[in-house]
Amino acid sequence: MPKVIFQIEGAEAVEIACNPGDNLLELARRANVAIDAPCSGNGSCGKCRVKLITGEVETIKSRHITDEEFEAGWRLSCNCKVVGDCTVFVPDIASAYQSRMKTADLSSPKEIAIFEDCQAQLKESGIAFQNNYRAVVLQMAEPTLDDTMPDNERLTWAIQDALGVEQVKIPFAVMSKLASTLREYNFRVCVKGELQSDTFFCMEICDPEDTAIVGCAIDIGTTTVTMVLTDLTSGKLLAKGSSGNGQIRYGADVINRIIEQSKEGGRKKLQDAIIKETLTPIIANLCRTAKISARSILCLCIASNTTMNHLLLGVDADPVRMEPYIPSFFAWEGLTAGDLKLPANPLAQVRLAPNIGSYVGGDITAGTLATGLWDSDEMSLFIDLGTNGEIVFGNRDFMMTCACSAGPAFEGGDISCGMRATDGAIEACTIDKDTMEPTLTIVGEAGQKPVGICGSGIIDIISELFRCGIINARGLFARDGKRVGRDAHGMGRYILATAEESETGREVSINEVDIDNFIRAKGAIFSAIDTMLSAVDMTPECIDRVYVAGGIGSGINMKNSVNIGMLPDVELEKYRYIGNSSLTGAYAMVMSDQANAKCNELMTNMTYLELSTHPGYMDAFVAACFLPHTDASLFPNSVQEM
Amino acid sequence: MSFTPKTGAFSGKINAVTLGTGDKAIVIGGQNVLPFYTFDAPIENAPKIGVEVSDLAAQWNWPELSAFYAGCTTMVDYAKKAESIEGADFICLNFPGADPNGEDRSVADCVADAKAVAEVVTKPIVVMGCKNLEKDAELFTAMAEALAGKNVLFMSAKNENYKTVGASVALANGQKLGAETADDINLAKQLNIMLKGLNVNPESVVMDIGTAAVGYGYEYAASTFDRIRLAALAQGDADLQMPILAAVCNDTWGVKESTASEEDEPAWGCREERAISMEVSTAAADLTGGADAVVLRHPASVATIKKFITELV
């Protein structure tokens, strides 16, 4: 049996035994070695490159590997077959940074403000920010030969007394450790649970010092997963963190993932990738940061697109992909953390933000909840920039929604030097139009050198390149200079940081293919907005307010977004960047029972517009794949200075 | 009270583009009404007909057509004969033989042919390339220089080579430039904008917006014609007000109706008649949709389409 050793840059080597003829990428997945393969291993993206150190593999040379690189041992792992013992080097590319976990700094008021705003907004709309989770410290009399009441009755009495409830439910999970816990803490314990009208549902019994009751709000994006832990009593944020979605190695977009889950054992693989490899480590990490025990998490809310919540639950997502596109559920109650084996109280309810269609999911209902547009007279447009772009338009009287496939460009995918908005990401940029020199803003501490580019950075860079006439309306390079390089095929690129200027020793640049990918992404977003507005016979002038959401950076430059024709040319004051609204909405749903109910009501009030069958959409898309737009009159404020 | 029909000329107007020099020069475009809507406003310049002169004409194998060109051996011979056809407004030199994947004729040979033709014909010349992007760029660059002063239209610059072709044809040599896109109003407009960005005068651009032989997805071509013309006239979109040339012959002579032998398809009747019918039907449809010029191969098609135009304008 041949052995393959994966030497991972910046990590320990992994060894795995295999059969001759096994595919190297498959093998890496089996060995839990993360190799990025957005195309799901069909050889078209060229991202899964590894370097052969010793041994041989059977391979087909790919157009993604130059002759020199091939000579040096570089191979595409997806088209390599193992023939004998070998050692391969797995490079730490920018996309590997993407999957790294990041804990947010909650001391920054900016991080917290979005959640506080959302809370204030909902309260204004009459949503009480309350839930029924309680922690209570009980001092019981220790049993004696004269006081022979059994433990469960003793606890029930004490709870009835403390909380004024008539009934107390003690489930098996608590019952089984009741005796030992009571005695360990001398009959002074903390009890955590949920008030259900006149009943208290006891979920945890523990150390009287441990009185934390915690909610966990999770946004599962196709590319990125973000979560917060919140104090269920005060609403205070305890910890916030993010990481790449572990399913990414099974494909960058939802369609490839659905195809992957349809294969034998696929549902389990995809479910493990999200639960075991992604959610579990982040929750564990955040619990450490917040200094709480995972069993204190009494309620979770997950906001995600329809495919992601199907894959999370391990229910077949294939019908989502196939006409007539019917998912297994829109809204569904009754899920517990124990069902999914999440590291939380096993009895904790897992609330799922409801889906509206196969391609408009819970992330959008949660986001809509967070914007408050459902309680306003203003005509509002809500845009969630992600791998799928989703759009909601309306006010208190009506809401329309649609989805378009933007690709992972906003989250740094599909871009050669793209990355998530974590340390080293270029998140903003200006370019001097005469010298063509860039000025960069980089995520991280002062002195952080650039590693790659995140979504907000790409918007800035393309807008600045266009303004300075370095690229033309088609996104091709039109000027030459020190910062503009060309490869052997004449493909242009703009160099943001040379190998010496970067953190990794690799050049950070944006090339014509990246720009083209991004122009398609922005074209998809704008044409969807355009099509939806015309479907209700409205124009951009009708818009009173635009909410832009998405985890594409700490902020997005609206002027630049308009300049490249991604967002409608309305007064910049009308724009609000609301960050990750899916997460904010999930936070509200965890904290407030009324918000949770409201979100489920919103689902039923939204009309879904299917763009793929809408006659004008393709046309609007082609028109929008141009800087700023084929119809320049839509963007009077877009400028090209040179 | 007598009935006074309302007339509906548009404020937008198609650019008038002059091809050729001297008294045989022609103007295409210039109208501010839909095709043949003479009741709305007079159509100043009736649509024009070009006759195809191919460097592979010797391979043509339709009896009547071959008989018409009997005795012609060089492109000059063909061009002289083509020019004599009644109804021919211009001749169109077509160089499919330059295709590197075909005969791969050298640029120098093609240029020599074009030069020789230009010396003897008096009607305006339109040049069509071999559809290979790199070769066409080379061919047009050399030919635009060799035919300087003749006011020739080159078909066409495309998205991939518009810079080279636009710079050599229009900017360096002051010739007229074709802009070719495939059945999409937005792509057509985008290419025109890119050419404008290159400082090519929009008044010297003629569009080839893509056509198709009738029955071969023609509805796409038809809707593209309609929409471009309405955008140019009704919305006054200056980026789409270029006149349109439809290279009909390129699409119709290769389809099955024009090539299948009578032995293979006995029910279809005479092969050459079929080919002419395909060319005439497509040209008539293009003209009705908004083409300002069509390029045809067969003298019989030219005669029919000439009659069609004359009666409608």
Interface residues (C-beta under 8 A of the other chain):
Chain A: N472 A473 R474 D619 V622 A623 F626 T630 A632
Chain B: N159 D184 I185 N186 L187 K189 Q190 I193 M194 G197
